[in-house]
C-alpha cells in the first residue's frame, strides 16, 4: 500500500510541475507601482525595455518622425503589437529588438499579444 501512495504522490508532483513551469514566466501582473512607469517624455534614444512582464516606460511621448525601439530583456518571448494593426513585432526572443518609426500624430496603444495584460502607449505630437 505504501508503494502505491508513493507512486501517486510522485505523479501528483510531476503533474503540478507540468502545469506550473510554463506559467512561471507569467508571474507578474504588470499592475503594481513597481512595474508601471509614469508617463514620460521621450529621451534621446526613445527606448522601451520589456522586463519582468512589463513595458518600461509604459507610456512615451515623442515627436512625429521619431523611432521607438523596444528591447526584450526577459528570457522568454514577447511581442509588441499595436491595437490598430499599425505595427507588429512578431515573436521577440529574449535579447531581441524591434523598432518602429511613427510618422503620424496620434495615440498608439499596444500590447504583448502573448501576455495580453502587458499594455503600453505611444503619444506622437508635432
C-alpha positions in Angstrom: 0.0 0.0 0.0 2.9 2.4 0.8 4.3 1.8 -2.6 1.0 2.9 -4.3 0.9 6.0 -2.1 4.4 7.0 -3.0 3.7 6.5 -6.7 0.5 8.6 -6.5 2.5 11.3 -4.7 5.2 11.4 -7.4 2.6 11.5 -10.1 0.9 14.4 -8.4 4.2 16.3 -8.1 5.1 15.7 -11.8 1.6 16.9 -12.9 1.9 20.1 -10.8 5.3 20.8 -12.3 4.0 20.3 -15.8 1.3 22.9 -15.2 3.4 25.3 -13.1 6.6 25.6 -15.1 5.0 27.1 -18.3 3.2 29.7 -16.2 6.3 30.8 -14.3 7.1 33.4 -16.9 3.7 35.0 -16.4 4.1 35.5 -12.7 3.8 39.3 -12.8 0.6 41.1 -13.5 2.2 44.4 -14.6 -0.2 46.4 -12.5 1.9 47.2 -9.4 3.6 50.5 -8.8 7.0 48.9 -9.3 6.3 47.7 -12.8 4.1 50.6 -14.2 6.2 53.6 -15.2 4.7 57.0 -15.2 4.1 58.8 -18.5 7.4 60.2 -19.7 8.7 62.5 -22.4 11.0 60.7 -24.8 14.7 60.9 -24.3 17.4 60.8 -27.0 17.1 57.1 -27.6 13.3 56.5 -27.3 13.9 53.0 -25.9 11.4 50.9 -24.1 12.5 47.8 -22.3 10.4 44.7 -21.9 11.3 43.3 -18.5 9.5 41.4 -15.7 6.4 41.1 -18.0 6.0 44.9 -18.4 6.9 47.7 -20.8 9.2 50.3 -19.2 8.1 53.0 -19.5 4.6 52.0 -20.4 3.8 55.4 -21.8 6.1 57.5 -24.0 5.6 60.9 -25.7 7.6 61.5 -28.9 7.6 63.8 -32.0 6.3 62.7 -35.4 9.2 61.1 -37.3 10.8 59.7 -34.2 11.7 56.0 -34.0 11.0 53.9 -30.9 13.0 50.7 -30.1 11.7 48.0 -27.8 14.3 45.7 -26.2 13.2 42.3 -24.7 15.3 41.8 -21.6 13.2 38.9 -20.4 14.4 35.3 -21.0 11.3 34.4 -23.0 9.3 35.7 -25.9 7.1 38.8 -26.1 5.5 40.8 -28.9 4.8 44.5 -29.5 1.6 44.8 -31.4 -0.5 48.0 -31.9 -4.2 47.6 -31.2 -5.0 49.3 -34.6 -2.7 47.0 -36.6 -0.2 49.7 -37.5 2.8 47.7 -36.3 3.6 44.2 -35.0 7.0 42.9 -34.0 6.1 39.2 -34.2 7.7 37.0 -31.5 10.7 38.6 -30.0 13.0 36.2 -28.2 15.0 37.3 -25.2 17.5 39.9 -26.2 15.7 40.8 -29.4 15.0 44.4 -30.5 12.1 45.9 -32.6 11.9 49.4 -33.9 9.1 51.4 -35.5 9.1 55.0 -36.9 6.0 57.0 -36.0 5.3 59.4 -38.9 1.7 60.5 -37.9 0.5 62.3 -34.8 -1.8 60.3 -32.5 -2.0 57.9 -29.7 -0.9 54.3 -30.4 -2.0 51.7 -27.8 -0.1 48.4 -27.9 0.1 45.1 -26.2 2.1 41.9 -25.9 -0.1 39.5 -27.8 1.4 36.6 -25.7 0.8 38.2 -22.3 -2.2 40.5 -23.0 -2.1 42.1 -19.6 1.1 43.9 -20.8 0.0 47.2 -22.3 1.7 50.4 -23.4 1.0 53.7 -25.2 3.0 55.9 -27.6 1.8 59.5 -27.9 3.1 61.2 -31.1 3.0 65.0 -31.2 4.1 67.6 -33.9 
